[in-house]
Every structure is written in structure tokens, then in C-alpha cells.
Amino acid sequence: SWFADLMMRNTELRRWTDTLATPFALWLPGLFNPTAYLTAIKQVTARAKNMPLDSMSVETHVTRMIKVEEVNALGKMPEDGAFVYGLFIEGARWMSGEEAESMQYNVSGTDCEGRLADSKLKELMPLMPILYVKARKVEPTWKPTAVGYVRDDPDCYTCPVYATSARGGTFVTVATLKCEEKTSPKWVLAGVSLLMQTDD
């Protein structure tokens, strides 16, 4: 419910202001303006690498970590991005664990795994694992659109992220999710998206 969500936001913001330090993993839906946080990720990387901000974009990688405690156990943030959690997937599910053992890879020292898969019965909006949001330079082959850069990678689905399931005006950003090669159109037709809250 909206009240439970409000209480969680309050708890998260209190924890953050008590320490005055960015948490190792951030509850992205708890921010009133998550787009500003994603822009800050680009700004920090652009300054560190002495690159113009308008040539930066963000990409997402789904980590092997499920719980925030796993990120806290690492005791550090990624060097060119942030760990975020609290997103739900609608229209598909994320393949992880044993079924994704052959789909593991490493990005800047962060272990990631999995890809999009068809939803399981009665699982409408499963929770996503911890996401690694990484800032990187825009490639010349990426197509600029009103919502972000669309990549021509055959194994990447440019997934919209919305604040609520109403979609439309609640658009936040786009995430890059691994998928089986050349199946991106399937996920577009299925309306697959990431949501910051469920309908409960």
C-alpha cells in the first residue's frame, strides 16, 4: 500500500541522513527523483574520466546478489556506478541461480548473471536481483531517442523503467537487460518493463 511505501521511504532516508554516507546499495524507488540519481552516476564518472557529460549513458547489469546484506558484505561501491535494488519485472522474469550458471560474466569486478526468460505461472511481478547501474561512454552505433540510447546489440533488450504499473507518465529511464540473441522484439511485444512498485 502507499502508506507502507511511505514508511519505507522514511526509514531509508533516515538511515541515509544518520550516516551522511551513500549506502553501498540504494533503494532506488525510495527516491523522489530517481532520474537525478542516475544522472549523478553519469556526472561522477564523467568527471573522474575527464569526459563530456553529454557523451555518457548508463547501462544496467543484473548481479548475482539477491539481498542488500550481500552488497553490504562486499563493503564497497562499484568504481563507476552504483548498486540499486527494489525493482520488479513485469511481462517476463529474470533467469538466475542454477539455471543461469552458463550465463555468468564479470563487469568491472562485479559478478553478474542471467537473462530474460518467460514468466512462471502466477508470478506477475517478481522482484529483480540487485542491479549494477554503470556509467559508460556512448558508442557511435547507439541510436539516440527521446527516452535514451537504443543499442543494436542482438542480446540486449532496452527495457523501460516506470515508477508504477500505470506506465505512461511515470517513465523514469531505460535499463539494458541481457536476452537470448535476437529475441528483443519478443520482449517488446510482451511489454516487458521494470517497475518501482507493485499494485499491492
N, C-alpha and C positions, 0 to 999 in steps of 0.2 A: 504494500500500500504506500501511498505518498508520505504518510506520517513516518513509517518505518524508514523510508528512504531519507527523509529529512533528519531523523535521529542519527542515521549512519553518517550523513554528511557532517553533522555537528561533531560527532566523535572523531572523524577523520581530521577535520580542520583543527580541533582542539589538540590532537596528538601532534599535528604538524607545527602548530604555533608554540606548543610547550617546549619543543626541542629546537625550533628555528633552524631545522636542517631538512633538506629534501629527503623524503623516505627512499629506501632502496627500491621499493615497488610502490607505485602510486595508484590509488583507486580513481581511475580516470572519470567515471561517471559522477564522482563526488564533486567535481569542479563545476562552477557555474559557467565557465567559458573554457571547455577543453581544447578548443581550437587554438587559443592563445598559448596554452602549454605546449602544444605540438609545434607552434611557430617558435617558441623559445628553444626547443630542442634544435631546430634548424639554425637559429641565431648563435647558439653556443658553439656548435660545430663549425659554422662559417667563420666565426671569429678565431677559433683555435687553429683552423687550417688556412686562414687568410684568403677566404673565397667570398665572392659576392653572394648575398642572401638570395637574390632572385635566380641564382643557378642551383639552388638547393631544393630538395624534396625529402619526404620521409617515406620509408618503406617499413613494413612490419614482418616480423618473423615470429612464428609460434614456438615458444621454448618447450623444453621437456618438463618444466616446473609447473605444478598444478596449484600449489598453495603459496601464500605470501611468506610463510615461515621458511620455505626453501630458498627464497631470494634473500631473506634476512640472514640465513646461514652462510650465504656467499660473502656477506659483509662488504659489498661494494656495488657501485652502479657501473653500467657499461660505459666505456670511454667516449662514445659518440652517439648517445641516445639515452633511453630510459626504459625501465620495465613498467608496464601498466597491467592492470587487471580489472575485472568486473564487467567484461563484455560478454554478451550472449550471441549465439549464431542462430539465424532463422533461415529455413529452407534447405539446410544441409547440416552436417556435423563435422567435427574435426577428428580425423583418424590419428590416434596416438597410442602409446603403450606398446603392447606386444605386436599388434597388427601393423605398427609403423616402424618396426626395428630396422627394416631395409631402407627407410626414408629419413635417416638421421644425417644431420650436417652441422657444421660449426660456422658461426658468423661472429667475427671479432672476439673470439674467446667464449661465446655463448652457445651452449648446446641446444639445438633446435631439432624438431622432428615433425613428421606428419604431412597430411594434405587433406583437401576437401573430400568428403565421401557422402553418399546418400544418407538421409536421416533414418534413424531407427524408429520403429513404430512407437507412438505415444511420447516421443521426445520432441517437443515442439521448439523449445529454445534452450538447448544445453549451454552450460557455462563453458567459455573458452579457457584454455590454459593461459598462463602468463604470457603476454606479448612483449617482444623486444621491438620498440619503435626506434629506428635508426635513421639518422640524417645522412644523406648522401648527395653527391653531385648529379644533376640531371644529365641523362645520356642524350645524345643528338637524335637517337631513334625514337625517343618517347614523344607521344603526341600530347601537346598541351590542350586541355579542355577547361570548361568553366568550373569543374569540380576538382581538378588536379591533373596530374600526368597519367596517361594511359600507356602502358608498356606493351610492346609487341612480343613479349616472351610467351612461348606456347604453353609453358607450365605455370603461368601466373594469372590469377583472377583478380581484377581490380574491383574490390568489394566495397560498396558504400557502407558508411557507418552512420547510424541515426541515433538520436537521443531516445526516441520512443518508437513503438511499432506503427504509429501514425505515419511515419516516414515523412515525405514531402518537406515541409518547412523545418523539420528537425534534423536536417542533414548536418553532419559535423565534418567529416573528412572521408578519404578513401584509404582502405587497407590493401596491402598486397598479400594475397594468400596463395600458397602453393596448391596446384591441382594437377591431376593427371594430364599429360601432354595433349593439347588441342581440345580440351573439354571446357574451356572458358565459356563458349556460347551456351552450353548446357546450364551453367550456373547463372548466367544472365537470364535465361528463360525461366529458371526456377525462382528468380527473385531473391537470391541469396544475399543476405546482408548481416552486418553486425549491429546489435542493439545495445544501448547502455542501460536499459531496464526492461523487465518483462511486463506483461499485462496484469500480473497478480496485484 
